[in-house]
């Protein structure tokens, strides 16, 4: 067990037991469980639709404010961190995990369904067609990604910036502190793990039903239950290979394949369909979506009394996205280290939204153009009878039907594989205490369990019950996400104060204040030190200086320690009220610039200062011990000033002078 698994036993065991127990119950009595959960979901929709609508509006407004404010300058990681993945792979992975497969399922069917049964307009009219596309864009647009972004941003920030575990429990740290490592943290992570497990399993089960329907429609193959279970086995096996290869070799490459196939399919529909009409509707759809965004965000049909429609569509979607946020949010957070918050939010909110608008326009408007104003058109009837075949039924009305259908089938499979393997990766992270480099056997276990749950529930008829359970779980998650907004904003504001106080280049000032003349400083600035010289500086100057300062701090009752090697020396002051302090001198190698006056070698070294928030980008190589101590004390003084500001804002106005 110790060799094959590396887990948080409390979360791992409880997640497995809860998942198995619920799966068995849903499999033995699917109709009874489904009826009870449907009643619960109906009660939540009837009583708390306003809460879902208001909460999602808050999530979106919060993300937009953070993005345009100075808080957006903060990095998800140390200040010197660089993104782990390029834009292309990053966007491909978050899109594939977020909703890629859902667009294949609903990109054609939802606009047609709204066209046939619109909430306010008359069915089969131009107004109903316009309204149908706008509503679909609203359900699949920026609001869904704002839900994902809130949790993803909070997880990435607390994990990569504050070195907390990449777990939902970490968003509670500003409120309960170290108690996140106790029972409350275990319960939070278990809830997220079980929700992710069932969300991915039910998505896999219903997705395989769609693939099976596509195979039956295109190749006239029998869509039996045994065939669907076999498809789950194939998809799960492929997902196990992908997750076994790891994030870079497996999921990233498969996500890139998804994007290539998606773009190919969109170009095919654009070229083979009514190109001019589709480009025109894309522009108009985008304008309609943006212009109606505020009204749609807060529209509860309070005066029109459309509770059934609202609960069956908008509130259902908001609940679905919220229920999936632990899975998608954790995955997006894991692949986003090193990006600024503004860069992160632009990428998560706007780029997928534009892709969604383009996809729904190409496929949805193509279907509406074919149907025209005939509500009894064969395409409309086919979609209304079985939405699983909507995409393939559409291709019957376009040239190269067979090629488009095969691409769609392959894309459906690869989307489901990436959903399964990224879901298994997330559950593994949640149950292993936030570890990202876990044993392969552990990741394979969760991938296999997802496949087993999906296959067993599909065979027993329990998938609807599990899907409803996932949606019901969104209700408590609403409050967790609202709490994440609060804790994240509080931490970001403190971080901004800290940055303002520590990110100032004052190397020369400290040098002069410590008693050196300007000629010596100029010689230091013009030098290109070799590795030997740089290491001697660490060993003979920086480490003794910081050790002397550490001893003095310890004598004053401050908890301080020194860590060093040949490349760096670090002074840490722990357990400050709001933020720990660290002062590190790290050797970094650079290529000698063309403007340097010394060209004896190709490389030189700088001894740059790092604090807890990242590199400060100034060099202290050449300082004396006294000068190093002066610079460290200066950074510590700024840190204490930050603590004073943060504590002062929390405590209120200063006392009146006597």
Secondary structure, 3 states (H helix, E strand, C coil): CCCCCCCCHHHHHHHHHHHHHHHHHHHHCHHHHHHHHHHHHHHHHHHHHHHHHHHHHHHHHHHHHHHHCHHHHCECCCCCCCCCCCHHHHHHHHHHHHCHHHHHHHHHHHHHHHHHCCCCCCCCCHHHHHHHHHHHHHHHCHHHHHHHHHHHHHHHHHHHHCCCCCCHHHHHHHHHHHHHHCHHHHHHHHHHHHHHHHHHHHHHHHHHHHHHHHHHHHHCCCCCHHHHHHHHHHHHHHHHHHHHHCHHHHHHHHHHHHHHHHHHHHHHHHHHCCHHHHHHHHHHHHHHHHHCHHHHHHCCCCCCCCHHHHHHCHHHHHHHHHHHHHHHHHHHHHCCCCCEHHHHHHHHHHHHHHHHHHHHHHHHHHHHHHHCCCCCCHHHHHHHHCHHHHHHHHHCCCCCHHHHHHHHHHHHHHHHHHHHHHHHHHHHHHHCCCCCCCCHHHHHHHHHHHHHHHHHHHHHCCHHHHHHHHHHCHHHHHHHHHHHHHHHHHHHHHHHHHHHHHCCCCHHHHHHHCCCCHHHHHHHHHCCCCHHHHHHHHHHHHHHHHHHHHHHHHHCCCCEEEEECCCEEEEEECCCCCCCEEEEEEEEEEECCCCCCCCCCCEEEEEEEEECCEEEEEECCCCCHHHHHHHHHHHHHHHHHHHHHHHHHHHCCCCCCC
